[in-house]
Amino acid sequence: MSFRKRNIGLSAGADRLAAANSSAQSQQASVTPESTPGIRPSPDDGRPTTSTGSRSLDNLLAGHGGLPIGKTLLIEENGTTDFAGALLRYYAAEGVVQDQKVHVVGMPEQWGRSLPALIGPADVADEKLDRRKGDRMKIAWRYERLGEFGAGVAGSRVPAATSGEQSPAAPNGNLAQQPAFCHAFDLTKRLTHPSIANITYIPLARSNEPLFVSIHKGLQAAIAQSPPNTAHRIIIPSLLNPTLYPPEASQPDNILPFLHSLKALMSEPSIRVTAMITMPLSLFPRSAGLVRWVEHLCDGVIELCPFPHSADALATSGASTAHEEPPQGVLKTHRLPVLHERGGGSDQNVGQDWAFTLSRRKFEIKPFSLPPAEGDKEAQDAAAQSAMPKKADLEF
């Protein structure tokens, strides 16, 4: 076999390659996550990610800065509190504000009317809160609340640079027009937004077919009726709660196929869906095999362990200073949405204990630490010194 040079011209296909590349780039630009409100690429691997409505919870989810599209977050809670229900309302309110389609399973329309009111972007709200805490000890205590009543003489003392949060971005115009990824909400007020009327409520009504089959068909129909680029949020409060679900719903041959079908529905490449599910551990403990299978079928699993009313000493353990709010319980991370074995998320927070605080504006997660022992005087003195401001920080 002889090797000879073939006279093949390569310049004739340059135009075809340029046209193919331009069409591929235009098609890729049309499906980028930035084209959908409330979705941005993950800082870890670039996957499309949406916010849970809590900035602190977004930072906990395996470094993605939110909940990746196509993933499910299971929130388990011990006791009779409803911290998980508040997180669901944050999650639903974020979807309403971002004009995403929200689907609520097993709840009436009154549940959607109790969503928290919008305060603003989460980063702006946190900057205002940090500035207010920093300025609190720089003036005399009797003048602390002097400048809070806007339009008077005290309001004119506020510098012009701090009165507007978007003034540095005004010359460029890019940061001012960039939509917020996460927002801050107020639980004491009610959300008023036109998209509240677009919330889909899927009832737990008895029919000729099984309950979870009808729920799955309702979700499929609601998603199919929406435009192609719409982002969806599925909310399932108090899964398998006997006050909502019939007794046969807790059978493994009923609930597990539904979770399998839900996972298959969310993995379709043509739709963008995330889901958040809550489950009461007081009725279904983690030692049961059914709960373990439910956790296995969810991408992220966190557990909320509220403090009892008698644990006043533990309630002050997570607050580093006297001005911080004491934690209300411990948050345990059992599973995080690590997407594949070669990367796409970090599971370094799995197994660690975190303290959570739910205020009327945000759900905050911080490291949990026990208070100093009663006989440890050095640790007690260090904790007391950290709680009191230094003399140099007091500017009168």
Backbone hydrogen bonds, N-H to C=O, Kabsch-Sander energy under -0.5 kcal/mol:
donor,donor_aa,acceptor,acceptor_aa,energy
4,R,2,S,-0.6
8,I,6,R,-1.7
9,G,7,N,-0.5
13,G,10,L,-0.7
14,A,11,S,-1.2
17,L,13,G,-2.1
18,A,14,A,-2.4
19,A,15,D,-2.4
20,A,16,R,-2.3
21,N,17,L,-2.5
22,S,18,A,-2.3
23,S,19,A,-2.2
24,A,20,A,-2.2
25,Q,21,N,-2.4
26,S,22,S,-2.2
27,Q,23,S,-2.1
28,Q,24,A,-2.3
29,A,25,Q,-2.2
30,S,26,S,-1.3
31,V,27,Q,-0.6
31,V,28,Q,-0.7
32,T,29,A,-0.8
35,S,32,T,-1.5
36,T,33,P,-1.4
39,I,36,T,-1.4
40,R,49,T,-2.4
42,S,47,R,-2.2
46,G,42,S,-2.1
49,T,40,R,-2.7
50,T,67,L,-2.2
51,S,38,G,-0.6
56,S,363,F,-0.6
58,D,54,S,-2.0
59,N,55,R,-1.6
60,L,56,S,-0.6
60,L,57,L,-0.7
61,L,57,L,-0.7
61,L,58,D,-0.8
62,A,60,L,-2.2
64,H,61,L,-2.0
65,G,58,D,-0.6
66,G,58,D,-0.7
67,L,50,T,-2.9
69,I,48,P,-2.7
70,G,273,V,-3.1
71,K,68,P,-1.4
73,L,275,A,-2.1
74,L,72,T,-0.5
74,L,300,G,-3.4
75,I,73,L,-0.5
75,I,277,I,-3.3
76,E,74,L,-0.6
76,E,302,I,-2.8
77,E,279,M,-1.6
78,N,304,L,-2.2
86,A,82,D,-1.3
87,L,83,F,-1.7
88,L,84,A,-1.9
89,R,85,G,-1.7
90,Y,86,A,-2.1
91,Y,87,L,-2.4
92,A,88,L,-2.6
93,A,89,R,-2.7
94,E,90,Y,-2.2
95,G,91,Y,-1.5
96,V,92,A,-2.1
97,V,93,A,-2.4
98,Q,94,E,-1.9
99,D,96,V,-1.4
100,Q,95,G,-3.1
101,K,231,A,-2.7
102,V,100,Q,-0.5
103,H,233,R,-3.2
104,V,200,T,-3.1
105,V,235,I,-2.6
106,G,104,V,-0.5
106,G,202,I,-3.0
111,W,108,P,-1.2
112,G,108,P,-0.6
113,R,109,E,-1.1
114,S,110,Q,-0.6
114,S,111,W,-0.9
115,L,112,G,-1.0
117,A,186,D,-2.0
117,A,189,K,-0.8
119,I,184,A,-2.9
120,G,184,A,-1.2
122,A,182,C,-2.5
125,A,121,P,-2.2
126,D,122,A,-2.3
127,E,123,D,-1.9
128,K,124,V,-2.1
129,L,125,A,-2.0
130,D,126,D,-2.5
131,R,127,E,-2.3
132,R,128,K,-2.0
133,K,129,L,-2.1
134,G,130,D,-2.2
135,D,131,R,-1.9
136,R,132,R,-0.6
137,M,133,K,-0.5
138,K,135,D,-0.8
143,Y,140,A,-1.4
144,E,141,W,-1.2
146,L,143,Y,-1.2
148,E,145,R,-0.8
149,F,146,L,-0.6
150,G,148,E,-1.0
152,G,149,F,-1.3
156,S,152,G,-1.0
157,R,154,A,-1.1
158,V,155,G,-1.1
162,T,159,P,-0.5
163,S,159,P,-0.8
164,G,160,A,-0.7
167,S,164,G,-0.5
170,A,167,S,-1.1
173,G,169,A,-2.8
176,A,169,A,-0.5
177,Q,173,G,-0.7
178,Q,174,N,-0.8
184,A,120,G,-3.3
185,F,361,R,-1.2
186,D,117,A,-2.6
187,L,185,F,-0.5
187,L,360,R,-2.7
189,K,186,D,-1.1
191,L,115,L,-2.2
193,H,191,L,-0.5
196,I,193,H,-1.6
197,A,194,P,-1.1
198,N,195,S,-1.2
199,I,196,I,-1.4
200,T,102,V,-2.8
202,I,104,V,-3.0
202,I,200,T,-0.6
205,A,203,P,-0.8
207,S,209,E,-0.6
214,S,210,P,-1.9
215,I,211,L,-1.9
216,H,212,F,-2.2
217,K,213,V,-2.1
218,G,214,S,-2.1
219,L,215,I,-2.2
220,Q,216,H,-2.3
221,A,217,K,-2.4
222,A,218,G,-2.1
223,I,219,L,-2.2
224,A,220,Q,-2.3
225,Q,221,A,-1.5
226,S,223,I,-1.0
230,T,227,P,-1.4
232,H,272,R,-3.0
233,R,101,K,-2.5
234,I,274,T,-2.7
235,I,103,H,-3.0
235,I,233,R,-0.5
236,I,276,M,-2.1
239,L,278,T,-3.1
241,N,238,S,-1.8
244,L,241,N,-2.0
245,Y,241,N,-3.1
249,A,246,P,-1.5
250,S,247,P,-1.2
251,Q,248,E,-1.2
254,N,251,Q,-1.9
255,I,251,Q,-2.0
256,L,252,P,-1.5
258,F,254,N,-0.9
259,L,255,I,-2.0
260,H,256,L,-2.1
261,S,257,P,-2.5
262,L,258,F,-2.5
263,K,259,L,-2.1
264,A,260,H,-2.0
265,L,261,S,-2.3
266,M,262,L,-2.1
267,S,263,K,-1.1
268,E,265,L,-0.9
271,I,268,E,-1.0
272,R,230,T,-0.7
273,V,271,I,-0.5
274,T,232,H,-1.5
275,A,71,K,-1.7
276,M,234,I,-2.4
277,I,73,L,-2.7
278,T,236,I,-2.0
279,M,75,I,-2.0
281,L,77,E,-2.4
281,L,279,M,-0.6
282,S,77,E,-0.7
283,L,280,P,-0.6
284,F,280,P,-1.5
288,A,285,P,-1.4
292,R,288,A,-1.4
293,W,289,G,-1.9
294,V,290,L,-2.1
295,E,291,V,-2.4
296,H,292,R,-1.8
297,L,293,W,-1.5
298,C,295,E,-1.0
299,D,72,T,-0.7
300,G,72,T,-2.0
301,V,335,R,-2.4
302,I,74,L,-2.3
303,E,332,K,-2.8
304,L,76,E,-3.2
305,C,303,E,-0.6
305,C,330,V,-3.1
307,F,328,Q,-2.1
311,A,308,P,-1.2
312,D,310,S,-1.5
315,A,311,A,-1.3
316,T,312,D,-0.7
316,T,313,A,-0.6
317,S,314,L,-1.6
320,S,318,G,-0.6
322,A,387,A,-0.7
324,E,321,T,-0.8
328,Q,356,F,-2.7
329,G,356,F,-0.8
330,V,305,C,-2.5
331,L,354,W,-4.6
332,K,303,E,-2.7
332,K,330,V,-0.5
333,T,352,Q,-0.9
334,H,301,V,-2.0
334,H,332,K,-0.7
335,R,301,V,-2.0
338,V,336,L,-2.8
339,L,337,P,-0.7
339,L,344,G,-1.9
340,H,343,G,-1.4
343,G,340,H,-1.2
346,S,62,A,-1.1
350,V,347,D,-1.2
351,G,333,T,-2.5
352,Q,349,N,-1.3
354,W,331,L,-2.4
355,A,366,K,-3.3
356,F,329,G,-2.0
357,T,364,E,-2.5
359,S,357,T,-0.7
359,S,362,K,-2.5
364,E,357,T,-2.8
364,E,362,K,-0.6
366,K,355,A,-2.7
368,F,353,D,-1.2
376,D,373,A,-0.6
377,K,375,G,-1.3
380,Q,376,D,-1.7
381,D,377,K,-2.6
382,A,378,E,-2.1
383,A,379,A,-2.3
384,A,380,Q,-2.2
385,Q,381,D,-2.2
386,S,382,A,-1.9
387,A,383,A,-1.3
388,M,384,A,-1.5
393,D,390,K,-0.6
394,L,391,K,-0.9
395,E,393,D,-0.9
396,F,394,L,-0.7
